[in-house]
Amino acid sequence: MIKIKEALFYERLEEDKVKCLLCPHECRIMPGRTGICRMRRNLEGKLVSLNYGRLAALALDPIEKKPFYHFYPGKNILSAGTAGCNFSCGFCQNYHLAHEIPDLYEVDLSGLVAVTMDAQRKDSIGLAFTYNEPLIWYEYVLETAEILKNENLKTVLVTNGYIKKKPLKRLLPCIDALNIDVKAFTDEFYRRNCRGDLKTVMQTVEEAALTGHVEITTLIIPGENDSEEELRNLSRWLAELNPDIPLHFSRYYPAYKFTSSPTPEGTLKKARDIAKEYLNFVYLGNLPGEQNNTPCLNCGNILIKRDGYKTQFVNFENGKCRSCGAEAYYIKM
């Protein structure tokens, strides 16, 4: 039986109210109520996690599906998710987990660790917290990641990056890689579509890039975040952090409350062309037939060839390019 877990990062207020300090919403929660994420409840003046040890999805995926292209390419990773989110994106691709009430089943900490260790037999490098927003699963993610770190297994987050600096700094030493959604590069988009802000997400990216491996995903939505100016600003900012950060532009398809047509292929390719003026690695997702090969930065020959989620090491061996001998330091293995 999973016990009720007291949340980290909150303060008690008058009349048994609490203020959650996990994300910038800083929800002030009355007794018996939950915050915006729906997964943190005020229980008689104490903030508790409702999704601790409760899973909605568990699957073995190619690491490229997260997507990570420069972090153990060709490997698998066990992927776990729960319910809830601290954003309210109308275009959410996993809205049944983020905004609805999916079936949850209980898996205690030792059980998830055991399953993760067993998945090594299927070429899994560790555990990805994904599908919904893992940061609101904070206590379970932190404790699991600490154990897996000691077992020399990898932990990764696929996240919207909407978290306050103090809990982020506590979590990052346990996390090996993050794919962070930068949903747009204007604050207006975040306020209108996500109920969040761009500045916090930028701070998360900047902090994470100092300590570990980071890749970025942006879902390109026609007429919402695809202007040339915005794409240049996004790419220029990432390049100032590190031009080797992989940027994934993903094709939007109608989902949840958004019903506009899918992103035209030409829009995605134009976005890639713009971003490649600043960044060394730009990939297109949700676009069938797009190979997304990784070149050697020194000689230009293909290191890794991709067909969907299938990878083939063409000129990549022992961390180096076979063609010119240059070290491919931008690919973590």
N, C-alpha and C positions, 0 to 999 in steps of 0.2 A: 504494500500500500504506500503510495507516494504521500509524504507529509506536506502540510502547508509550509511553504518556504517564505520566510521574511525577506523582503526585498532589500537590496543595498541602495544607498543613495536616495534618502528621503529625510524629511524633517517633520516632526509632530507640530501641529498648530493647536489653536484654541478649539474647545468643544469637540475634541476627538477628530478634527480634520487633519489631513496630512498633505504635504507638498512633495511630489515626486521630483527628484533632481537627476534623473537618468538622461532625459533629453531636454531640449530647449523649451518644450511646451510648458514645463514646470507645472503640471496639472495640480490644482488644489482640489482634493477629493474628499467629499463628504463620506461619513460612515455608510458602509454598504454599497457604495458606488465605485465605478472604475474610471480610470483615465481614458484619454483619447484612444490609446492602443487597445483597450478592452481587456488587457491581460494583467493589469496591476490594480488590485482592489484594496480599499480601506476596510480592514476587518477590525472593528472595535478600536480604532485609533492606531492600528498597525498596518503598514503597507505590505501586502503579500503578493507573491507571483502566482498567477493562476495557471501558467503553462509550464512551471518547473516539472521536469520529468514526464511531460506529456507530448507525444509526437503525433503529427498528422500525416507525415510522409517519411519514408526511409527507403533509399534505393542506391544501387551502385551505378555510378555514371562515369563516362569519360571526363577527365579533367577539362577537356576542351568545351564541354557543354556548359560550364559555369558562367561565362567562358574564361578560361585561363589558357593562353597560348605559349607563354614563356615560363611557366611554372610546371616542371615535370611533364612536358608534353608526351603524349602517348600512354600515360598512366591512367588508372581508374582512381576514383575516390568515392567513399561512402558518403551519401548526402542525406542530411536530416533537416526536417522542418517542423514547425508547429503552427499555431494560429496567431493572428493579430498583426497589426502594423501601426506605426505612429505617423504615417502619412495617409492621405485620402485621395490618391491619384485616380482620376476617372478613367484612365487608360490601363489600369493594372492588369497584367497578364496572369497573375495568380490571385485574382480577387476572391476566389472561393476559400482560400486560406487567410488572406489578409482582412477581408471585410465580412465574411460570412462565418458560420459556426460549423466547422468540419468535425467529423468524428475524430476524437483524440484517444490514443491508447497509451497506457503508462509503461514507461521504460525507466527504471532507476539508473543512477549514475553508473554503477558497476555493470549493469546490463548493456548500456550503450558502449562503454569502453570495451567490453568483451566482444561485442559484435564488430566493432571497429578493428580490433586486433585480429579477429578471425578473417576479416575481409582482405587481409594481406595475402591470403592464399589466391585471391583473384586479382592480384597485381594492384591492390589499392594502397595508396600512400598515407591514408589517414581519413580525416573526417571534414566534410564541408557543412557549415551551417548555412542553409539556403532555403529557397522556395518562398518563405514569407520573410519578414524582417527579423533577422536573428538578434539584433541589439536589444529588443524588448524581451528576449529570452535570456537576459544577461547573466543571471546567477547560474543557470544550468550550463550555459556556454562557457563561462569562466571556469567553473569547477571541472568540467569535462576537459577543457583545453589544458588546464594545469596538469592533469593526470597524463594525457596523451603526450604532452611535451616531455615528461619524464620517461615515457616509453619510446621516445625517439620517433613518434608518428607526427605527421603534419596536420595542422588545423588551419582551415581557411574560412573566411567570411565572404558571403555575397550580400552586400548591404547598401542601404541608402545613405549611410554615413551621418545620420541625424542623431547625434549624441553629444552630450556635454564633455568638456575636455577632461575633467577629473576621472570619470568612469572609463573614458577611452584610454587614457594613459595607464590605468590599471590593467586593462585587458590586452593591450598591444603586445607586451612581452610574451604572451602565450600564443600569439597568432603568427603564422608563418607567411600568409598571403591574404590580400583583400582584393576583391573586385568590387569597386565602389560605383554605384549608379550616380553619374552626374546628369540629372534628368533634363537639364537645360542650363544655359549660362546667363540667365536673367533672373533677378529676384522676383520680378513680376510674375513669371511663369510659376515659380515655386509657391508664391502666395495664392495665386488663382487656382492652380491645379493640384497642389500637393499639401497645402496647409503647412508650409514650412518656409525655410529661407535658404538662399544660396550660400551665404557667408559661412554658416555652420558646416555645410558639406565641403566647402573649399578648405576649411580649417582641418577637417578630418583627413582629407586627402593629403594635405601638406604634412600633417603629423605622422600619418601612416607611412608616407614615402621616406621619412627619416629613419625608420626602424625596420622595414621589411619590404617584401615584394608587393607591388601595387599594379593593378590593371584597371582601366576605366571603361565603363559601358554607358553609351548614350543612345536611348531609343529615339530615332528621328521621326517626328510626327509632322506631317505636312501642314504648313501654315502656323505651326506652334513654336518650333525651335530650330528651324532649318534655314534661317537667313544667313547669308554669307558673312555678315558682320558678327553674328553670334558664334558661328562656327570658327571664325578666325580668332575671336577672343578666347574661346575655350582652348583651342589648339595652342595659341601663344602662351597662355597661362601654364598649361601642362609642360610645354617645352622649357619654360623658365625653371620649373621644378626639376625636370629630367627629360630630355628629348627621347630617351629610350623607353619611357612608359608606354606600354601598348594601349591604344585607344580602339575600342570596338564600337562601331556604329551599327545599331541593330534596326532591322526593318520593323516598323509598326504594322500590326494588323488590328482590325476592329476588336475591341474587348471591353467588357464591363459597361461603362457609360459612354464610351467614345464609339461613334459609328461611322466616322469618315473613312474614305478609301485607304487601302494600304499604301505605304510609302512607295512612290515610283522608283524603279531601279536606277534611273538617271539621277534622281536626287541623292541617293546613297553614294553613287560613284562620284558625283560632284563634291559631296561632303568629304569623301576620302581624298580627292585631289587637293582640296583646300588644306586639310589637316596635314597632308604629307609635305607641305611647304615648311612645316614647323617640326613635325615629329617623324621619327624613323620607322615606326611600325603602326600602321592603321589597317584595321580589318573590318570586314562587313559581315554581319550576322543575319540570320533568318532569310538569307538570299540563296536559294538552291543553285548549285553550279558554280558558286564562287569558291575558288580554291584557297585563298588566304595563305599563300606560301610565305615563309619567313626567309629573307635573304641574309647573306653575310654582309655586314656593314663595311667590311674591308674590300672584298672583291666583287660583291654583287651576286654571286652564284647562290642558288637555292640551298638553304640548310635543311629546312623542313617543308615537306610538301603535304598539303591537306586536301582531303576530299570529304566534305562534311566533317564528321568527328573522327575520321580515320587519318592517322598521321604516318608519314613515311620519312625516315631520316635519310636524306639524299647525300648531303655532304657534311653531315654533323656527326662527329665521333669524339668521345672523351672530352666534350666541352669545347671542341675546336672545329674550324672549317677544314675539311680534308683538301679543299682546292688550294687554299693559300696558307693554311696553318695558323691563321689568326684566331685568338681566343674569343669565343662567343659568350662574353661575360654577361650579356643581357638575357641569357636563357639559364634558368635555375634548374639544376639536376642533382 
